[in-house]
Every structure is written in structure tokens, then in C-alpha cells.
Amino acid sequence: MIHIQAKMSLKPEAKAEFLKEIKLLMNASKKEAGNHQYELVAVVGEENEFKMLETWEDQAAIEAHNQSEHFKTFQQQAASWLAAPLSITLLTELKPN
């Protein structure tokens, strides 16, 4: 499994549009093969900051997601909503010996 945390800091005036559009992205992404989690959470104490928590079966599932039309469309729109560059943390699970 591969876990991704994407931190998004929004322009205050873009928050409503972002929340509307990200629901479409989430609904489509959750239906993708290899997706185990795709959830948006608000950062407590930061009114315009969110994290997308994703869990994918493997790198191939992530690559397919990144090539999907719904992700590409969202990605193009997101640039106008962000107040700071997107911050992405990638985590992989270690298998015990």
C-alpha cells in the first residue's frame, strides 16, 4: 500500500468553489481500481487549509489515477485556488520479515 498526503492551502475567496469541485474528484477517484481511501480533511485551526488522504494499492494505481480525466481536470483548476504550492508527502508500508 502507498499512502499520500496532499496539503492544500487555499485562497479564501476560492474555498467554496474548491469544496464543490473536490467532491466530484473524490467521488470519481474512490471508484478507481486500486483505491482504498480518498478523503479530504480540514486542518484544525487553519480555516483555509486541507489535506487529501489517499491510499493506493500500488504505484500502477497511482499512475492510472494521475492520468484520469477527472484528476487532470481538477489539477488544471487547482492552480487558481491555491494560496501556496501543493505539498505532497508519500508514505509506503514496510512489510515485516
Order of alpha helices (4+ residues) and beta strands (2+ residues): beta-alpha-beta-beta-alpha-alpha-beta
